[in-house]
Amino acid sequence: MQFIDLKSQYSRIQPGIEQAISRVLEHGQYIMGPEIAELEARLAEFVGSAHCICCSSGTDALLMPLMAAKVGPGDAVFTTPFTFFASPEVVALAGATPVFADIRPDTYNLDPSALRQAIERVVQAGRLKPKAVIAVDLFGTCADYRELNQIADDYSLLLIQDAAQAFGATYRGERAPSLAPVGATSFFPAKPLGCYGDGGAVFTDDPGLCEIMRSIRIHGQGDDRYNNVRIGLNARMDTLQAAIVLEKLRIYEDEIKQRQRVAARYFEQLAEAPVKLPCVPGECVSVFAQFCIESDRRAEIQAALREADVPTAVYYAKPMHLLDAFADLGGRPGDFPVAEAASRRIFALPFHPYLQDAEIDRICEIIKQA
């Protein structure tokens, strides 16, 4: 059994993928070829944003808006301690200081009340200037952007939506990542919409910000390709990867429906099991990047599943404030109790659009027996 089954997806779209790759090989524009502009237009239309800038990874998709906003030394950027390393990593790469705020116990997303308290502590301390917030849409479900946008407005902060796990998810009828002034996503192969390597995209309705990020993407290039007007990155997306995402985008609406089918089956089969199931608030439609459950008996359940050749994974075993890379921030156990409790109990089950009911039922039966 596959934890994420990319082979079945490839079998479904193989002719289109092969034709798309062949077209790139024929025209030979491997960097910034015509597929890049086509993909940007299609993605912007899909999520409802005015502008899309494709780039080399989800990490660069987060770093570029920080650079565009001139976030740097002395600035505080607030984010969640329960996420993939890239979310706070880009803050440090920009020269700023990551400041963590705890998560909600139901969605695992940034808790608005905890965020407001964290901002107030920084303001009162006076050592850092609050500059931005990176909100992560964990496991495919959007954070509470009505509250987060209000907080960002109250403190004049740039709000960035990290929708790497939630591309196409909706919050109050609007699609991720169009719910903040800047949105970012990743096309890492395991993401709901992925390519066959690394890739990412940034979304915004702000034309000025878009222009700056397009410049940053190519070494800070100006109107003249030999006149660099700012420090930038080598953050271009490969044309081959853009061609692949274009083909996958054609079936993405259906794959979202299939993800929701799989999730519904898990919810049904585990309804009476003594585990904590995912929470999708009523104003949200999730794309279920992962299906994570919690249990005090995580190790025993994982062992039983492993014995039956059913793979599992833990997201995230160690909260960000306890990582060695951030030791200089002085984080200690107990600082963020909700995130720390989740890290001790949570684990992910096999999940992808091609998982069959019989496979789901078998997984759930093993969990109930364990």
N, C-alpha and C positions, 0 to 999 in steps of 0.2 A: 504494500500500500504506500502511496506517495503522500508526503505531507502537503506539498503543492505540486499539482500535476500540470506541468507545462507541455508535456508530450502530447496529451490529448488535445490541448488547444492547438498545437502546431499541426496535428493531423487534420483538424477542422479547416485551417486556413492555409495549408501548405502551398496550394497553387498560387494564391495571391501573394504570399510571402516571397516565393521564388521569383515571381514576375517583378515584384517591387525591387528586390535586390538586383535582378538582371538589368532593370532600367537604370539603376545607379551605376552599375558596372559599365553600361553602354555609354552614358553621357560623361562619366569620369569626374564629376564634380563632387569629390568626397568630402570637401569642407564647404559649408554654406551653400550646398546645392539647392535646386528649386524645391525639393521636398521640405526643406526647413520652413520656407515662407508658407507653403501649403499647409503644413502641420500647425504652424502658429495660428493661421486663420481658422482652421477647423477646431482647434482646442479653445480658442477665444470664443467662438460661436457656441461650442458645447457647454461651456460653463457660464457664459453670459458676461464676459469681461471685454473691455474695449481693446486691450492689448495683451499679447502673449509673447514672451521672449524665451525661446528654447535654449537650453544650455547643456553643459557637459554632465551634470549630476544634480541630485536633489540637494546636496551640500552646497554647491555653488548657487543654486536657486535661493538658498537662504542667505548666503554671504553677500551676493550682489546687492540686494536692497539695503543691507546694513552699510555697505560701502557707499552706495548712492546717497544715503542719508547722513553720511559723514560721521557714523558712529565710531568711536575710538577710545583712547585712553581717558580715564576719568568718568566714562559713561557706564551706567547700569542698564543691562538688558535683562528683563524678567522672563523666566520660562519655567517649565515643569521639571521636577527631578525624576519623573517617571516617563522616560522616552528613550529613543535611540541617541547615541552620543553626538550625532551631528547637530542636533538642535542647540545645545549649549556650546559645542565645539566652535561653531562659526562666530559666536560672540567673542571668544578668546582670540580667534584668528583675526578678527577686526580690531583687536587691541582693547576691547571693552571688558567689563566684568560681568559674568553670569550671576544673576541673583534668582534663587529658586523660591517658588511658592507651591504649597501642597496641592494635591489633587482632590477631586470629588471621589468618594468611595464607590459611587454607582457607575459612572462613565469612565473613570480614570483620567479625565481631562482636567485642565487647569481649573481650580476652584476660584471663582471671581472674588469671593470675600477674602480668601487667603492672599490673592494677588493684591488687593487693595491694602491689606495690612502690610505686605512686604514693601510696597511702594512707600507707604507712610514711614516705615522704619528707616528706609534709605533717605527719605527727605529729612527726617529728624536728625539722623546721624550726620548729614551734611558733607560726607566724604566723596560721594558719587552723585552724578547728575542722572536722574531717570531719563532714559532716551527712547526705549523701545520695549515691545513685548512680542515674544514668539509663542503663540498658542498652538499646541499640537493636537490634531484630530486623531486620537489614538484608536487603533483597531478598526477604523472605518467609520466612526461616528463623530460628527462635528461637535466642537465645544460650544459653549453658550455665548454666541457672538453678540447678542443683544446687550448682555451685561459687559462683555469684554470691550466692545466698541465704546460703550459709555465710559468705562474706566479710562480707556485710552484718550478719549476726548477730555475728560476731567483733568488729566495730568499732561496733556499735549504730548502724548507718546505715539510713536509709529507702531501700529499693530500689524504683525505679519502672521498670516494663517499658514501653518505648516500642515498641508494636506497630503503629505507623501503617502499616508495610508488610507486616505479618504477621497481620492479624486472622484468627482461625480456624486458624492453623497450630498444630501440636501438638509438645510436648516431653514425652517419657515418658508419652504418652497424655493429657496435659492441654492445654487449648486456650489460646492467647494471646488476650487479655492477662490471664490468671488466674494467672500463674506467679510473681508477686511480690506483696507487700502492697498495691501500687497498680499498676494497668495503665492504659495510655492508648492510644487509637487516633485516627485521622483519617479523615474521610469525604470528603476532597478527591476530586474526580471521577476522578483517575487511580489512586487506591488500589484494591486488590482489591475492597473493598466501599466504594463511594463514593456521594455524592449529586450534585446538580446545582448545587453551590455550595460553601460551606465548612460544615464541621460536625465534631464530634468527640465522644468519650465517655471517661469515666473509670470504672474498675472497682475495687472493693475488697470485702473481706469484713468490714471494720471499720465497725460502725454509727456510732461516734462520728466517725470520719474522714469518713464519707459525709455526715453531718449538717453538718459544717463546710464541706465542698466544695459542698453544695447551697446553703448560705448565701452562700459566696463567689461562686457562679455568678450570683446576683442582687444585686449591690452590697452584700454582707455583711448581707443582710436577716435579721431575727430572726422570732419568731413573729408579731409585728405588722409588717405590710409598711412601716409608717412609722417603725419603730425599727430602725435599722441597728446591729448589734452588733459589727461588725468592718469593716475596709476590704476591699472585694471588687472584682468585675469586672462588666462587662456582658457576660456570657459565655453567654447563653441560645442554644439552638439554635432556628432558625426551624421552625415547625410544618410548613411546606411541605417542608422538607428531611427532616424526620422521616418524613413520609408517603412520600417517595420511597425512603428507605432501607428502610422496612418492605416495600415492593414488591420491592426488589432482594434483600432477605434471603430471600425465598421461593425464589429460584433460586440462592442462593449456594453451597449444598452441591454442586450440579451444576457450577457454574462452577469451584469448586475442583478437581473431577475433570477438567474440561476443561483447566485450567491445567496439571495434572500430565500430561495427555496431550500437550500442546504441548511441555512440558519434556522428556518422554521422547523425543519425535521429534527435538528438538535434540540431546540426548545421543547418540542413535543415529547421526544423520547427521554429527556432529562428532567422533565417537569417535577417528578416526584423524587429525584435523586438528591441526596444530601450534599449538594454542591451549590456554589453561588454562580448563577448564570449571568451573561452579559445584560446590560441595561441600555436600551435605545429609547431616549425620551420621546414623548409624543410629537414634538415639533421636528423630529429628525427622521431621515431615512438613511440607514447605514449601508455601506457597500461591503462591510464585513471583510476587511483585510485579513483578520484572524478571528477565530472563535475561541475566546479565552474563558476558562472557568476557574473558580477558586475552591480550594479545599485545604483543611488542616492536615489531610492525609495525602498530600501531593506526591510524596515520594513513593508511597505504596501503590497509588493509582497509576503513576507513570511506569512503575516496575511491572504491573500487571499488563499494561498496554504493550510495553516493550517485549514481554514474553510472548505476546500474540502478534509480534511484528507490526505493531501500530506505532508510528513515530509521534513524538510530542516535542514541544519546545517551550522554554520559559522566556517570556517577555515581561519584565526585565529583572534579571536576577539580582542586580545591584543598582540602587538608585544613583543618580548622577552625583549627588553631593558627597557620596562615599567612595567615588572613584579616585584612584591614585592621581590621575591627571588634574583633579581639582582639589588636591590636598591643601594647597596654599590658601584656599578659601575658608578653611577651618571648619568644614562640615563635620558633624558628629552624629552617631546613632541617636535617634529620638528627635532630631530636628524636624523631620517631616513624617509624622507617624502614619498617616494614611498611605503614602507611597511605600514606606518601609513594610507595612503590614501586607500590602498587595504583593510586594516582591517575594515575600516568604510563602505565599499561598497560590499564586497564579500560575497557570500553564495553558498552552494552546494545543488544540486538537487539530487533526488533519482538516484542511479546509481549502476548497477550490470549486469552481463552477461545475466541474465534471464528476464530483463525488456522488456516488449512487446511494439510494435509500438503504439498500441492503448493507452497504459498507457503514453507513452512519448508524444503523441499528445495531450492528455488531460492535462498534466502538462503544456505544452507549450501554450495551448489555455488560461489557467488560467493566465499565466504570461502576455500574450499579452493583455488580458482584463484588468488586474490590472494596 
